[in-house]
Amino acid sequence: MIRVLFAATDGRWEEYRTVLPAALAAAGLEADLSRDHAPEVVDYIVYAPNSPLQDFSPYTRAKAVLNLWAGVEDVVGNDTLKIPLCRMVDAGLTEGMVEWVTGHVLRHHLGTDAHVLGQDGVWRAGAPPLARDRRVAILGLGELGAACAAALAALNFRVSGWSNSAKAIAGVETAHGAAALPQVLAGAEILVLLLPLTPATECLLDAAALGHLPQGAVILNPGRGGLIEDAALLAALDTGQVAHATLDAFRVEPLPPGDPYWAHPQVTVTPHIASATRPGSASRAIAENIRRGEAGEPFLHVVDRARAY
Ligand code: NAP
């Protein structure tokens, strides 16, 4: 019997308490999923970084921590965690992110605010350019960024992407490494941030980086709040260097009522809903990793502690 500890909030437990055991059984695993296993009997920990479990040292026989979230910035530096940490790669999460990014890119590309929300009796002539004439750049070409890049390229957008290591994605111009960033930014009429938050990406979008964008660029941030230096973005919005920012992730969440982003006319705040782990497909991803662990196969999506993602 494999003992799987579920260490996440009450709400998550309600979502997973039935579907995760079913996925474990479907993977051929005889597993007991519980929130109450004694630490010394636990084989795997299904984990959300906002759970009360912060000291992993009593879990002496556990083989891996399987994160329910794609982002690991709140757990990767935990010194008590000595076993592999696997981040969430979930087809449903990716699908949702592609839909959010595509929808918000199309909003700005088509001028939806002026032409649909306006309805103010002003006849604004002029069709938007074709997608093939609109340059979109995506910072981060991992599970989510690569899928968004491919989807936008399939809609004919001129897509460029930036990552740590070299990539090849059909229809996407790719670049990698810090030296290539200014040029990628310079080609971004619409910029999408899908980087993890790490020491290397914290405040990546500072005043200097914002200055590389073309005048009037639009920023979409479904990544993490800490990627942006907030004061620099607010200043760039005020000068018109950045025409609009649609922000889904913030340094403090929920975004406090008095935060200047709420009131800024050129900012759209969405409440960290760009995407979410979907219990059905995420349970299958967790079950597959446990199956691999039991079969002696390498785990999928193991976090590199040195890179912090
Ligand atoms: P991922 O697969 O780990 O991809 C991360 C990408 O960022 C990779 O392409 C990586 O390059 C690149 N990267 C990392 N550090 C870099 C650096 N210093 N310079 C250049 N490129 C760098 O992650 P993911 O699954 O796509 O998720 C990305 C982030 O989205 C998560 O970390 C999370 O913060 C956020 N997220 C948000 C929501 C939401 O609802 N708002 C939902 C899920 C996830 P390499 O490929 O070369 O390693």
Residues whose N, C-alpha, C, O or C-beta is under 5 A from the ligand:
A	BS01	NAP	A70 G71 M88 G140 L141 G142 E143 L144 G145 W162 S163 N164 S165 L194 L195 P196 L197 A200 T201 P222 G223 R224 D248 A249 H272 I273 A274 S275 A276 Y309
